[in-house]
Amino acid sequence: MPAWHLLHSVQTNTTTQGERMSTELDPQAVKMFGFKVWTYKMGEQVSLMVYLGDTLGLYKTMSSRGVMTSHEVAAAADLHERFVREWLLGQAAAGLIDRHDDGSFELTDVQSAVLADEENSINFAAGAFRGGVDSTVLHKIADSFRTGVGMTYQEQGPNAAAGLARMTGPWSRLALTSTVLPALAGVEDKLDAGALVVDVGCGGGVMLTTLAQAFPNSRCVGYDPSHAAIEIAQARANELGLDNCEFVAAGGEDLPAGNDIDLVITFDCMHDMAFPDRTAASIRGAIADDGTWLLKDIRSTGDFSKDSRNPLLAMFYGFSVASCLQSAMSEPGGAGLGTLGLHAGVAQELTQAAGFSQFTTHDLDDAANLYYEVRV
């Protein structure tokens, strides 16, 4: 799932008549403008959810039926409960349906007039939403509700990989080496001397090429099951002229055992995996005894009421239904964590089950993510 990192002081350099000038921007102004911009992205994701609610008949299913559980909604609509539940939570986060303290949901009469009553309400609006993504992908998303099986990252197409690379790029380039790595004891020294770095779920290669540039003595290898993502990553490395960076079209569970990897990074990808436990076990078998696993994932608590304080929560659930939960449910029996499913408690359980004993949470002023330092 997806980074929103315009909450930091930013310095821009401009050249006027041969002289470089440095201008300090007002961090509060940047923060507020960044928030305004990202609310429109949330609108895009909620728009997709409204489209799905209309297309799948979820609003009409709930209309005039009062309070319903996610299982009741799914059964009445003949859809898969896990996808319906994520959609319901996202709709509740957006304030489009009501969520009760016991975890049940309700489409009120007012909400029904706008979202469900196409025949009798002049205020009906749900039919105006078209989803905002390619129609082929939309059909696949809708079908996952019926089958319970989502799209793989590869099936989501090259636009997904390219978009994610651009979205996470600014934070990766500006903060990875200046803020994140310094928080990890001894890691920078290893990278300077020459270390083996593996980026699991490397996507378009933004993080790995950043590391390869900053630490030319280190060997950097990226793994991703998406061939489209690997092509983008390799093109990025070629454009930058990096000869210490390579990419492999494979999943995290395909890491070769050997206990020789000094640093493993998994950025916003473990929650996308159908079987994150397999990848965690593979990392344990490949990492050096004194190595570090840097696990970055979305800020969440596992408590909907607490997470509701996040004004962009609905967008996270939208990303989940459209992408993260898709890949997390792309194989039968998948864990189905989704965008918000790998909070600190789940992450610690996952790493401990794989054989890691040390787990440290770093809050690095990243608006969207927390960073977990995992060691043997």
N, C-alpha and C positions, 0 to 999 in steps of 0.2 A: 503494500500500500503506500501507498504515498507520503515532501517536506515543506514546511512553511516557516521560513527562517528570516523574515524581514524585521526581526525584533531586536536588531543589534545595531550598534553604532557603525556607520559605514563611512569610509573615506574615499573620495573620488579625486583623481588626478587629471588635470587638464593642462594643455600646453598652449600658451599664448605668446606669440612673437618670440619663440625659442625659449621661454622661461616656463618651468614647471611650477604650477600653483596647486596647493593643497587646500581643500575646503572641507571643514568639518560639518557634517550634516546634523541637524537636530534629531537625535535618536527617537524622541517621542513622536515627532512629525512623521518619520519613516515608519515607525511602528503602526501608527494610526492609518496611514495611507496603505500600508501592506495589509492590514486587517480589512480595510474597505475592499481592496482588490480581491482578497481570498473569499470574501462573502459572496462574490459573484461566482466563484468556482463552486462554492457550496450550492448556490442556486442551480448551477448546471447539473450537479449530482442529484439534488432533490427533484429537478425536472425529470430526470431519467426514472426516478422512483415513482413519480406521479404517472408517467407513461406506463410503467409496468403495472401499477395498481389498476389503471384503466384497462389496459390490454388483457390482463389476466383475470379481470372481473373481481379483484379483491375488494374494491370499494363497494361494488354492488352486492357482493357476498355479505359484507358487514352491515350494509344499510338496513336500518330498522330491526336489527337483531340484538341490540343491546350489548351487554358485556360479553366478550368472548376470549378464550385462551388462544394461543397461537396454534395449538393442536386442533381446536374447533374450527378456526378459520381455514387452516390447511385442508382439513377433511371436507368442509363445505365447498371449498373451491377446487378440490381434487388436485392439490399441489403438495410439494414436499415441505414438511414442517420446518426443517432447518433453514431453508431459504426464506420461507414466509416469516419466521421469527425475526431474522435479521432485517427484513423489510419493515416489519411492524415496529421494531425498535428505532429504525431510522425515521419512520413516519412520526413516531412519538417525539423523537429528538427535534424534528422540524416543526412540531406543534400542529400537525395536520390530522392526527388522531389522538385520542386520550389514552394514557397508560395509567392503570390503577396500581395502588400500592402492593397488591397481591400478584402483580405481574400480568394481569389480564388487560385487554384492550377494548376500546369502544369507539365506533364512528358515530358521533352525535348527529342530531337532526340538522344542525347548522352545517356541519362538515359534509354531511350527505348531500345537502342541497347544492353544494359547490363541486363535490367530487364524484357523486354517484347518480344523482337524479337527472339524467339526460332528458327524460321525457317531459317532466313537469316543472323544472326549475329554470328560471331565466338566468340564474347565477351559475349554472353548470359551466365548469371551466376545464375539467380534466381532459376533455377531448382535444384541447389546444396543444397538448404536450406531445412532442415527437421523439423525445429520447436523447437527441443530440449526438448519437453515434451511428456508425454504419449499420444499415438495416440488417445485413447478414449477421453481424455480431449481436444486434438486438434480438434477433430470433433465437440465437444460441443461448443468450441469457434467459430469455423467457422459457425456453425448453428445459433449462436446468431446474426451474421450479417444478416442472412436471416429472422429471426423471430423477432428480436428486444428484445428478452428475454434472459438474461444471466444466468449463473450458480450461484447457491447459494455458500456460503463459504463451506458449508457441502459437496456439490457436487464436489468441487475442490479436495476433498480427504485429507487423513491424511498427505500426504507429504507437502501440502500447509501450514498446521498448524505447522508441525514440522520445516519446513524450515524458516518460519517467526519467530518462537521462537528462533532459533539459530541466525538468522540475527540480531534481535533486542536485543539479550541477553547481549552482552558486554556493550553496552551503558546503558542499564537498570540497570545492576548490578553495574557499576562503577559511573554513574552520577546521577541516580535518587535521591538517598539520599544525595549525596555530593553537587550537583549543582542545581537540579530542585526544590526540596522541600524547601531549604533555601530561595529561591526567593519568596515564598508564605508567606505572613504575618500571623503569628500565627499558621500555620498548624503543624509544627514540635512539638510544645508544646502540641497540642491536641493529636497528635499521641502518644507521650510519655506517656501522662496521660491515654490514652485509648479511642480510637475513633472507629466509625463504618466507614469502608472504602469499597467502591464498585467500582470494575473495570468492566466497561461495554465494551464488546468486548475484553475479557481478553486473548483470544487465548490460547497459551500454558502455560499461567500463570507465565511468567517470571517477569513481573512487580509486580504482586500481591504477589508472594512468596518472592520477594525482600523486599517489605514493611512489610510482616508478620515477616520476620526474624529481620528486623531492629527495629520494634516496637511491641514487644511481648505482650504488654498490649492492643493492638488494635485488633479488629475483622475484618477480611478481607474476602470479598465475591466477587467472580468472576462470571460474566454472559457472556455467549457466546452461540449463536444458534447452533454451530458446536459440535456435540457429539464427533467427533474425537479430536477436540481441548480440550474439557473438560476432556477427558480421559488422554491426555498428561499432562494437568495442574494438575490433581489430582495425577497422578503418580509422578510428580515433588514435590508436597507438601508432599506426603508420604515418598519419598526418603529423604527429608530434615527433616522429623519428626515434621512437623508443625501441631499444634492442634488449631491454631487460624485462619485457612485458609480453606475456603470451596468454592465449585464451583457448579454453577447451569446451566443446559443446557436450556437457554432461551435468548431471545433478550432483548435489552435495553428498549424497550417499555413495557416489562413485569415487570419492577420494581414495587414493591408494594408501594402504596402511604403511607405517614406517617410522612414526614418532620423530619426524625431522622438521616439521613446520613450526616456525618461530611465532608467526602471527596469523591467525585466521580472523577474517572479518565477515560478518553476515549482517548486512544493512537492509532493514525493512523487507526481509524476504522469508524468515522462518515461519511467520504466520501465513505465508502464501503456500506452504508446502503441504501436500497431502499427508506426508509422514515425516514431520519434523524430528521425531524421535530417532529415525534411521539416520538422518543427517547428523544429529548430535552425536550418535554413537560412532559414526564415521569420522567425525572431527576428533573425537577422543582417541581413536586408533591412529590418527595421522599426526597429531600435534606433539611437539616435543614436551618432555616432562617439565621443562621450565618455560614452556610457551604460553601465549596469551590468546584467548578467544575474545574478540570484541564484538558483542552482540548489541546491535541497535534496533530498537523497535518502538512502536507507537505508544505515546503516553496514554495509559488507561489504568483503571483500578479494578475492573471487573464488577464494579458497583454502578449500575445505571444512574442512580440518583446523584452520586458524586461526579460521574462523568458528564452529567447534564450541565454542569457548570461551564463546560467547554462550549463556546458559542458556535463552533464549527463541527460539533459532534455529528450532526445530520450528514454533513459532507463525508465524514469518515465512514459512516454506514453505507452511504451511496457508493463510495469507492469499493467497499467490501462486497456488496452485492454484484457490482459490475466487473470486478477484477479479482480482488484478494480471495474472497470466499469461492469464486469460480475455480481458481487453481487449487485451493485447499480442499475442494470437493471434486477434483477432476478424476479421482480414482475411487472405486468402491471401497468403503471403509475409511475414507480420508478423515483426518482429524477435524477438519472444518473450523479452524480457529478464526479465520477472518481477520480483518484489519485491526480490531481492538481485542483480539483474543489472547495475545501473548503479553499480558501485563506481568509485573515483576514476580508475582507469586507463581504463575505458570512457568515463566522463564527459569526460575530457580529450580522448580521441580524437574523440569525438562533436563537441565544441565546436570543436576545431581543424579538423576536416573542413568545418565550416560557415563557417569564415573568421575565427574568434576566435583571438587570439594569446596572451592573458594568462589564466592559470588559477591561482587561489589557493584552497587548502583551508583552511577554518576549522573547528576543533573547538571548539564552543561549549558543551561540557558537556551536550549533548543526548544522552540515553541511546540513542536510536534512529537519529539522523541525523547526517550531516555536511553542511556548507554550502560551496558552491563559488562563488567570486566570479569571474565571467567578463567579460572586457572585450576590445574590439577591439584 
